[in-house]
Amino acid sequence: MKFWDSSAIVPLVVNEEETDYCLKTLSHDQEMLIWCLSRLEVMSALCRQVRDKTFSDTEFQKAKTRMNDLIERAYEVKAIEKVKQRALRLLEVHPLRAADACQLASALVSSQEDPGRLTIVCFDQRLMKAAIKEGFVVNPGKDENEQDRSEQ
């Protein structure tokens, strides 16, 4: 089981640069762990693409259906109080936005504060850097050079 940030869920429902990697990763391990508010973040990304006219209403409806199907099968981290407390600490030590701090906090809470127990699939650069500093493996099997750049 891997923890999937919303930045890695979006390529599963719309065609993006990281889609092939995400589909391959999911095909090897179909158990997804997500933050309970990831659906909101993914929906925000989809709506933004409609507003930016990146894709049509029909494509939006198809992407929304794929999103709902994926999220319905995923395990959700719902320990909101624990995640909130951990996110507050993360905001003090990493340059994260609130939503990203909650994503990372939910991975920490679900791994029982042991990053070695869980890998993260994520494409948000700030969140990737913070997750690596917290001890998580991010995007296993992805181009190692790309992960090295994110650590700098």
Backbone bond lengths (Angstrom), bond angles and torsions (degrees), N, CA, C in turn:
res aa  C-N    CA-C-N  psi(-1)  N-CA   C-N-CA  omega(-1)  CA-C   N-CA-C  phi
1 M - - - 1.448 - - 1.529 108.63 -
2 K 1.324 115.12 136.49 1.457 121.73 177.50 1.529 109.14 -120.25
3 F 1.334 114.59 153.08 1.456 119.84 174.27 1.528 107.41 -89.17
4 W 1.332 116.16 127.13 1.460 121.79 -177.91 1.530 109.70 -108.96
5 D 1.329 115.72 115.64 1.456 121.08 172.00 1.530 108.61 -72.84
6 S 1.311 116.69 157.14 1.468 119.66 -179.65 1.530 111.66 -59.87
7 S 1.334 117.67 -29.53 1.470 119.89 177.85 1.522 112.35 -65.46
8 A 1.322 117.03 -17.57 1.468 121.27 176.82 1.525 111.73 -99.69
9 I 1.312 117.29 -16.88 1.471 120.22 176.53 1.527 109.73 -78.05
10 V 1.327 116.73 -39.04 1.473 120.36 -178.52 1.531 111.83 -54.05
11 P 1.352 119.68 -46.05 1.472 118.47 179.18 1.528 114.10 -65.70
12 L 1.311 117.83 -12.79 1.458 120.33 174.83 1.524 111.93 -80.26
13 V 1.328 117.10 -19.54 1.466 119.98 -175.90 1.526 113.30 -112.91
14 V 1.327 117.83 -17.29 1.469 121.99 173.30 1.522 108.02 -135.40
15 N 1.308 116.06 152.26 1.455 120.42 -178.23 1.523 110.21 -74.99
16 E 1.339 114.78 116.81 1.456 121.91 178.57 1.519 108.94 -137.00
17 E 1.305 116.25 176.34 1.465 121.85 -179.04 1.532 112.13 -55.42
18 E 1.311 117.96 -37.06 1.466 122.15 -175.17 1.538 113.69 -91.83
19 T 1.322 118.25 4.04 1.465 121.48 -175.09 1.527 112.67 -57.41
20 D 1.326 118.17 -47.24 1.469 120.25 -177.68 1.527 110.82 -60.11
21 Y 1.330 116.69 -45.94 1.466 119.95 179.22 1.531 110.83 -60.74
22 C 1.330 117.02 -44.74 1.468 120.68 -178.35 1.523 111.79 -64.67
23 L 1.325 117.11 -42.95 1.463 120.33 178.96 1.530 110.85 -64.04
24 K 1.310 116.43 -42.34 1.469 120.65 178.68 1.530 110.06 -64.07
25 T 1.300 117.06 -45.19 1.469 121.40 179.60 1.520 110.58 -60.83
26 L 1.319 116.82 -44.84 1.462 120.76 -179.67 1.526 111.32 -67.72
27 S 1.321 117.45 -34.68 1.470 119.30 179.82 1.530 111.67 -67.01
28 H 1.344 117.03 -28.06 1.469 121.28 178.40 1.523 112.38 -82.75
29 D 1.313 117.66 -23.48 1.471 121.78 -179.57 1.524 107.09 -151.28
30 Q 1.316 116.40 98.92 1.463 120.98 -172.95 1.520 114.09 -83.80
31 E 1.326 117.82 -1.60 1.463 119.67 176.80 1.516 108.95 -87.04
32 M 1.327 115.51 115.49 1.455 121.86 -179.96 1.521 109.30 -106.63
33 L 1.333 115.66 138.72 1.450 122.46 172.11 1.515 106.43 -115.38
34 I 1.326 117.12 128.61 1.460 121.14 -176.62 1.530 110.47 -136.91
35 W 1.304 116.56 158.88 1.459 123.80 172.60 1.525 107.52 -73.20
36 C 1.309 116.81 142.30 1.468 120.20 -173.56 1.531 113.53 -64.12
37 L 1.313 118.34 -15.88 1.468 120.03 177.69 1.531 112.83 -101.85
38 S 1.335 116.36 11.36 1.470 119.36 178.75 1.524 112.05 -62.69
39 R 1.328 116.96 -35.75 1.469 119.32 178.87 1.542 109.89 -56.68
40 L 1.311 116.80 -41.34 1.464 121.57 179.34 1.529 110.78 -63.14
41 E 1.328 116.72 -43.56 1.464 120.23 179.71 1.528 111.68 -65.84
42 V 1.324 116.64 -42.25 1.470 119.96 179.70 1.531 109.94 -66.11
43 M 1.315 116.44 -42.47 1.477 119.74 178.09 1.525 110.35 -60.77
44 S 1.311 117.31 -39.60 1.462 120.87 176.77 1.524 110.97 -59.24
45 A 1.334 116.33 -43.88 1.471 120.16 178.90 1.522 111.53 -63.92
46 L 1.333 116.46 -40.86 1.472 119.83 179.45 1.533 110.91 -66.13
47 C 1.319 116.55 -44.12 1.470 120.05 179.45 1.523 111.53 -63.82
48 R 1.311 115.95 -36.64 1.466 119.66 177.45 1.529 110.07 -62.82
49 Q 1.327 117.38 -38.61 1.466 120.03 179.08 1.527 111.39 -67.44
50 V 1.322 117.07 -34.49 1.470 119.99 176.18 1.528 109.29 -67.16
51 R 1.337 116.67 -45.94 1.475 119.98 179.56 1.525 111.40 -61.38
52 D 1.334 116.01 -37.69 1.468 120.81 179.51 1.525 112.33 -80.97
53 K 1.332 115.47 1.66 1.463 122.74 179.97 1.527 112.29 59.42
54 T 1.341 115.59 33.30 1.459 121.25 175.87 1.514 110.48 -72.76
55 F 1.340 115.63 -33.58 1.453 119.13 172.60 1.516 110.58 -149.42
56 S 1.342 115.31 167.29 1.461 122.61 -171.99 1.522 111.99 -81.55
57 D 1.335 115.25 172.53 1.463 120.57 175.95 1.527 111.29 -61.64
58 T 1.333 117.00 -37.07 1.465 120.63 178.53 1.525 110.44 -63.53
59 E 1.333 116.77 -45.52 1.457 120.72 177.46 1.528 110.92 -63.79
60 F 1.329 115.82 -36.77 1.465 120.55 177.06 1.528 110.50 -61.21
61 Q 1.326 117.37 -45.62 1.463 120.64 -179.36 1.531 110.91 -63.00
62 K 1.322 117.25 -40.53 1.470 120.50 178.00 1.529 110.65 -64.72
63 A 1.328 116.54 -43.45 1.471 120.73 179.55 1.525 110.47 -64.34
64 K 1.317 116.35 -39.73 1.470 120.75 179.20 1.532 110.69 -63.98
65 T 1.319 116.84 -40.53 1.466 120.85 177.53 1.525 110.52 -63.90
66 R 1.335 117.07 -44.64 1.472 120.36 178.04 1.533 110.50 -62.15
67 M 1.336 116.57 -41.47 1.460 120.58 178.55 1.523 110.53 -60.01
68 N 1.322 116.17 -48.92 1.468 120.07 -178.55 1.524 111.38 -61.90
69 D 1.328 117.44 -40.79 1.471 121.05 178.16 1.531 111.10 -61.63
70 L 1.325 116.61 -45.46 1.463 120.62 179.61 1.523 111.67 -63.33
71 I 1.301 116.06 -47.67 1.462 120.32 -174.54 1.522 111.31 -69.94
72 E 1.313 116.98 -32.39 1.471 119.52 177.44 1.524 111.55 -63.37
73 R 1.329 117.44 -29.81 1.466 121.48 -179.30 1.523 112.89 -88.20
74 A 1.326 117.21 -13.06 1.465 121.47 -175.01 1.528 111.29 -81.77
75 Y 1.314 114.70 155.99 1.461 121.45 170.80 1.525 106.71 -87.02
76 E 1.322 116.73 134.40 1.460 120.82 -177.44 1.522 111.53 -110.00
77 V 1.330 115.48 137.31 1.457 121.57 172.25 1.531 105.86 -83.51
78 K 1.333 116.08 116.62 1.467 121.05 -175.22 1.526 112.95 -117.87
79 A 1.309 117.28 9.96 1.470 121.52 -178.44 1.526 109.02 -79.25
80 I 1.314 116.20 72.54 1.464 121.73 -170.26 1.527 112.68 -60.35
81 E 1.320 118.73 -44.54 1.472 120.05 -178.93 1.520 111.58 -63.57
82 K 1.324 117.71 -43.97 1.468 120.81 178.44 1.525 110.69 -64.11
83 V 1.324 116.07 -42.88 1.463 120.44 -179.84 1.524 109.76 -64.79
84 K 1.310 116.84 -42.29 1.466 119.90 -179.84 1.529 111.05 -60.75
85 Q 1.319 117.33 -45.15 1.469 120.68 179.56 1.523 111.59 -63.16
86 R 1.324 116.30 -43.08 1.460 119.89 179.80 1.526 110.02 -67.66
87 A 1.312 117.59 -38.90 1.468 121.28 -179.70 1.527 111.26 -63.09
88 L 1.318 116.86 -36.78 1.466 119.90 178.09 1.527 110.69 -60.55
89 R 1.335 117.04 -41.39 1.470 120.22 177.22 1.525 110.39 -65.57
90 L 1.334 116.35 -43.87 1.459 120.18 -177.97 1.523 112.13 -61.18
91 L 1.330 116.59 -36.22 1.467 119.89 179.09 1.529 111.72 -64.39
92 E 1.319 116.37 -28.69 1.463 119.67 179.60 1.526 113.19 -77.53
93 V 1.332 117.47 -22.45 1.463 119.26 -174.93 1.532 114.55 -113.47
94 H 1.320 117.99 -11.02 1.463 121.38 -179.80 1.533 110.01 -132.52
95 P 1.327 118.15 147.81 1.473 120.77 177.88 1.531 111.61 -79.99
96 L 1.330 116.45 68.29 1.461 122.32 -176.68 1.519 111.31 -108.35
97 R 1.319 115.62 154.70 1.454 121.52 167.54 1.517 107.34 -82.37
98 A 1.318 116.39 163.60 1.468 121.05 -175.48 1.526 111.99 -57.44
99 A 1.326 117.80 -45.79 1.464 120.37 -178.23 1.522 111.29 -63.53
100 D 1.330 116.97 -39.36 1.465 120.11 178.66 1.521 110.99 -68.41
101 A 1.322 117.07 -37.13 1.464 120.43 176.55 1.526 110.05 -62.43
102 C 1.319 117.22 -38.67 1.469 120.34 177.44 1.522 111.23 -67.31
103 Q 1.324 117.42 -38.60 1.468 120.70 177.21 1.529 109.84 -60.55
104 L 1.331 116.80 -50.84 1.459 120.68 -178.60 1.528 110.69 -65.84
105 A 1.313 117.08 -40.18 1.467 120.68 178.39 1.523 110.76 -62.02
106 S 1.319 117.42 -39.23 1.467 119.07 -179.92 1.522 110.78 -67.73
107 A 1.330 117.62 -33.65 1.463 119.97 174.89 1.527 110.38 -66.67
108 L 1.331 117.29 -41.15 1.463 120.53 177.87 1.528 111.41 -64.59
109 V 1.317 116.62 -45.11 1.463 120.61 -179.76 1.529 110.26 -63.03
110 S 1.315 116.86 -44.99 1.471 119.65 -177.46 1.525 112.36 -69.62
111 S 1.328 117.82 -24.59 1.467 120.70 177.08 1.521 111.49 -90.50
112 Q 1.311 116.57 6.55 1.459 122.81 -177.34 1.525 110.72 55.58
113 E 1.330 115.11 43.42 1.466 124.02 177.14 1.533 113.13 64.93
114 D 1.321 117.01 20.20 1.463 121.50 179.04 1.525 108.60 -121.35
115 P 1.347 117.81 88.96 1.466 121.22 -176.25 1.520 114.14 -57.54
116 G 1.310 118.23 -20.86 1.455 120.85 178.43 1.519 113.43 -68.46
117 R 1.325 117.03 -13.05 1.470 121.49 -178.00 1.521 113.18 -87.77
118 L 1.332 117.83 -8.48 1.462 120.42 -171.03 1.520 109.77 -148.75
119 T 1.323 116.78 138.31 1.462 120.32 172.84 1.527 108.50 -104.62
120 I 1.314 115.24 158.11 1.464 121.61 -176.72 1.524 109.79 -119.50
121 V 1.321 115.47 138.45 1.458 121.65 171.72 1.523 105.57 -108.24
122 C 1.326 115.84 120.05 1.472 120.73 -171.29 1.523 109.65 -160.44
123 F 1.341 116.86 147.39 1.461 121.15 177.35 1.518 113.52 -127.47
124 D 1.308 117.66 2.32 1.464 121.82 173.95 1.531 107.27 -78.19
125 Q 1.319 117.03 119.04 1.467 121.00 -172.46 1.530 113.23 -60.87
126 R 1.321 117.98 -44.18 1.470 119.92 179.55 1.520 111.31 -62.69
127 L 1.318 115.78 -43.63 1.461 120.06 179.90 1.532 110.44 -66.71
128 M 1.322 117.66 -40.11 1.461 120.44 177.64 1.522 110.87 -58.82
129 K 1.326 116.99 -48.06 1.466 120.85 -179.16 1.522 111.09 -60.66
130 A 1.325 116.93 -44.01 1.463 120.88 -179.63 1.530 110.85 -65.62
131 A 1.324 116.94 -41.67 1.467 120.84 179.92 1.522 110.81 -63.18
132 I 1.313 116.96 -41.86 1.464 120.97 178.31 1.528 109.97 -63.94
133 K 1.328 117.23 -43.30 1.464 120.56 178.09 1.525 111.71 -63.48
134 E 1.317 116.90 -30.79 1.471 120.94 177.52 1.528 111.61 -78.18
135 G 1.332 117.45 -9.14 1.455 120.93 175.12 1.522 115.74 106.95
136 F 1.318 118.42 5.08 1.464 121.15 179.76 1.527 111.05 -81.47
137 V 1.319 115.90 151.44 1.457 121.94 165.91 1.523 105.16 -87.44
138 V 1.321 116.45 129.88 1.459 121.87 -178.41 1.517 109.21 -115.21
139 N 1.328 115.88 132.71 1.466 122.95 177.39 1.526 113.11 53.36
140 P 1.341 116.16 60.29 1.465 118.84 179.70 1.523 111.41 -59.19
141 G 1.332 115.09 137.33 1.456 120.20 179.49 1.518 113.66 84.53
142 K 1.316 117.33 -9.96 1.468 121.02 178.18 1.522 107.98 -73.68
143 D 1.287 117.25 160.68 1.461 123.01 178.33 1.527 109.98 -45.01
144 E 1.312 117.29 116.52 1.465 122.33 -177.46 1.524 111.78 -61.54
145 N 1.325 117.98 -34.19 1.459 119.84 178.38 1.506 111.68 -61.67
146 E 1.328 116.66 -38.17 1.458 120.97 179.57 1.526 110.53 -66.30
147 Q 1.340 117.62 -40.51 1.457 120.29 178.41 1.528 109.91 -67.75
148 D 1.338 117.93 -38.03 1.468 120.35 177.50 1.514 111.24 -60.86
149 R 1.343 117.68 -40.81 1.473 121.12 178.25 1.515 110.92 -61.48
150 S 1.332 117.53 -36.44 1.461 119.91 -177.51 1.523 111.53 -70.51
151 E 1.332 117.92 -20.42 1.463 120.77 179.56 1.517 111.95 -81.05
152 Q 1.328 117.89 -16.68 1.465 121.05 -176.77 1.508 111.46 -79.14
